[in-house]
C-alpha cells in the first residue's frame, strides 16, 4: 500500500542546501556542536538521546530527513532518526506519494520526486491541460518523451473509463429464465 500525505510542507529544490544554515546541528560561535554526536556507535545511547533531542528542536528536521532519504544517506542520525529507523523509509521511498510535492512541481518548483510522484505529476499535468513542452520542462525530459508520456496517460485513462463503463452496464433482464436462440432474432 502506498502512503500518501497532503501537507503544507516547504520542499527543498534540487541542489538547494540553504536549509542547512538553519539546522540546529550547525556549530556556531555561540552554539558549539560536536558533529561526531550525530554519528554514534549503536551502543552509545547517551549520544543517540542527545542527538535526537537536538533534532527535536530543529526547524528543518523534515527537510534534513528528506535530504538523507533522497540522497541515499544511511549513516548517522538525520532528521531525528537513526540509521536503523530510517532503513524502512529508504526501502519504501520509491513509492512515496506526497501530493504537496506533486502540486509544488506542477506549479513550477524544482522538487526531488519519487517514481510515484512523477507518475502523479504526469497525470496532473495532463488533467490541467499543460503542454508537452511544459511537462518536459517540469520533469527535465525531452519533448518527445513528454509526448509519449501523454499518449500513455491518455490511453490509460481511456482504458480505465472503458473498464468502468462495462462494469456499470447491467446484464439483460431474463426473469430467471435462460435465453434461447430464438430470443435474439435472425441475422439479415
C-alpha positions as CSV (number, residue, x, y, z in Angstrom):
1,X,0.0,0.0,0.0
2,X,1.3,3.4,-0.9
3,X,1.5,6.1,1.8
4,X,0.0,9.4,0.7
5,X,0.3,12.7,2.5
6,X,-1.1,16.1,2.0
7,X,0.8,18.7,3.9
8,X,1.7,22.4,3.5
9,X,5.4,21.5,3.7
10,X,8.1,23.6,2.1
11,X,10.1,21.2,-0.1
12,X,13.7,21.9,-1.0
13,X,14.6,22.4,-4.6
14,X,17.1,20.3,-6.5
15,X,20.6,21.2,-5.3
16,X,19.3,23.6,-2.6
17,X,21.4,23.2,0.5
18,X,20.4,26.6,2.2
19,X,18.3,24.7,4.7
20,X,21.5,23.5,6.4
21,X,22.1,27.1,7.6
22,X,19.0,26.8,9.8
23,X,19.9,23.4,11.2
24,X,20.4,23.2,15.0
25,X,23.4,20.8,14.4
26,X,25.4,23.5,12.7
27,X,28.1,24.6,15.0
28,X,28.5,28.3,15.6
29,X,30.5,30.6,17.9
30,X,27.5,30.7,20.3
31,X,26.3,27.2,19.8
32,X,29.2,24.8,19.6
33,X,28.0,21.4,18.4
34,X,30.3,18.3,18.1
35,X,29.5,16.8,14.6
36,X,30.6,13.4,16.0
37,X,27.5,13.5,18.2
38,X,25.4,12.6,15.1
39,X,27.5,9.6,14.2
40,X,27.3,7.4,17.4
41,X,28.0,3.7,17.6
42,X,24.9,1.6,18.2
43,X,25.7,1.1,21.9
44,X,26.3,4.8,22.6
45,X,22.8,5.5,23.8
46,X,23.7,8.8,25.6
47,X,24.9,10.3,22.3
48,X,21.8,9.0,20.4
49,X,19.5,10.6,23.0
50,X,21.4,13.9,22.9
51,X,21.4,14.0,19.1
52,X,17.7,13.2,18.9
53,X,16.9,15.9,21.5
54,X,18.8,18.4,19.3
55,X,16.9,17.2,16.2
56,X,13.6,17.6,18.1
57,X,14.3,21.3,18.3
58,X,15.4,21.7,14.7
59,X,13.2,23.8,12.3
60,X,14.5,21.9,9.3
61,X,14.2,18.4,10.7
62,X,11.8,17.2,7.9
63,X,14.0,18.7,5.2
64,X,17.0,17.0,6.7
65,X,15.2,13.7,6.7
66,X,14.1,14.2,3.1
67,X,17.7,15.0,2.0
68,X,19.0,11.9,3.8
69,X,16.4,9.7,2.1
70,X,16.7,11.2,-1.3
71,X,20.5,11.2,-1.2
72,X,20.7,7.7,0.0
73,X,22.5,8.8,3.1
74,X,22.4,5.9,5.5
75,X,25.0,7.0,8.1
76,X,24.4,8.8,11.3
77,X,21.3,10.5,12.8
78,X,19.5,12.6,10.2
79,X,16.1,14.2,10.7
80,X,15.9,12.9,14.2
81,X,16.1,9.2,13.2
82,X,18.9,6.7,13.5
83,X,20.2,4.6,10.6
84,X,18.0,1.7,11.7
85,X,14.9,3.9,12.0
86,X,15.4,5.3,8.5
87,X,16.0,1.9,6.8
88,X,12.3,1.1,6.3
89,X,11.8,4.6,4.9
90,X,14.7,4.1,2.4
91,X,13.2,0.9,1.3
92,X,9.7,2.5,0.7
93,X,11.0,5.8,-0.7
94,X,10.3,5.0,-4.4
95,X,6.6,4.5,-3.7
96,X,6.2,7.7,-1.5
97,X,3.3,9.8,-2.9
98,X,3.1,13.3,-1.3
99,X,0.6,15.4,-3.2
100,X,2.1,18.6,-1.8
101,X,5.3,17.7,-3.7
102,X,3.3,16.9,-6.8
103,X,1.4,20.3,-6.6
104,X,4.7,22.1,-6.0
105,X,6.2,20.5,-9.1
106,X,3.2,21.3,-11.3
107,X,3.4,24.9,-10.0
108,X,7.0,25.1,-11.3
109,X,9.1,24.2,-8.3
110,X,12.1,22.0,-9.0
111,X,11.4,19.3,-6.4
112,X,13.0,15.9,-5.8
113,X,10.3,13.4,-6.9
114,X,9.8,9.7,-6.4
115,X,8.6,7.4,-9.2
116,X,5.1,7.5,-7.8
117,X,5.2,11.3,-7.6
118,X,6.5,11.6,-11.1
119,X,3.5,9.5,-12.4
120,X,1.2,11.8,-10.4
121,X,2.8,14.9,-11.9
122,X,2.3,13.5,-15.4
123,X,-1.4,12.7,-14.7
124,X,-2.0,16.1,-13.0
125,X,-0.3,18.0,-15.9
126,X,-2.4,16.1,-18.4
127,X,-5.6,16.8,-16.5
128,X,-4.7,20.5,-16.2
129,X,-4.0,20.8,-19.9
130,X,-0.3,21.6,-19.6
131,X,1.6,21.4,-22.9
132,X,4.1,18.7,-23.6
133,X,6.8,21.4,-23.6
134,X,5.8,22.4,-20.0
135,X,5.8,18.8,-18.9
136,X,9.2,18.3,-20.4
137,X,10.5,21.3,-18.6
138,X,8.9,20.2,-15.3
139,X,10.4,16.7,-15.4
140,X,13.7,17.6,-17.2
141,X,12.9,15.3,-20.1
142,X,12.7,15.7,-23.9
143,X,9.5,16.9,-25.6
144,X,9.3,13.6,-27.4
145,X,9.4,11.8,-24.1
146,X,6.7,14.1,-22.8
147,X,4.5,13.4,-25.8
148,X,5.0,9.7,-25.3
149,X,4.0,10.0,-21.6
150,X,0.9,12.0,-22.5
151,X,-0.1,9.3,-25.1
152,X,0.3,6.6,-22.4
153,X,-1.7,8.7,-20.0
154,X,-4.5,9.3,-22.5
155,X,-4.6,5.5,-23.3
156,X,-4.6,4.5,-19.6
157,X,-7.4,6.9,-18.8
158,X,-9.4,5.8,-21.8
159,X,-9.0,2.1,-20.8
160,X,-10.0,2.9,-17.3
161,X,-13.1,4.7,-18.4
162,X,-14.0,1.8,-20.7
163,X,-13.5,-0.7,-17.9
164,X,-15.7,1.3,-15.6
165,X,-18.4,1.6,-18.3
166,X,-18.5,-2.2,-18.8
167,X,-18.8,-2.8,-15.0
168,X,-21.7,-0.5,-14.7
169,X,-23.7,-1.9,-17.7
170,X,-26.4,-4.1,-16.2
171,X,-26.9,-7.6,-17.7
172,X,-30.1,-8.1,-19.7
173,X,-33.2,-8.9,-17.7
174,X,-34.3,-12.5,-18.0
175,X,-36.6,-13.1,-15.1
176,X,-34.6,-16.1,-14.1
177,X,-35.2,-17.8,-17.4
178,X,-32.5,-19.0,-19.8
179,X,-32.3,-17.0,-23.0
180,X,-32.6,-19.2,-26.0
181,X,-31.5,-18.9,-29.6
182,X,-34.9,-17.7,-30.7
183,X,-34.8,-14.8,-28.3
184,X,-32.1,-13.0,-30.3
185,X,-33.8,-12.8,-33.7
186,X,-32.2,-13.7,-37.0
187,X,-29.3,-12.2,-38.8
188,X,-30.0,-10.3,-42.0
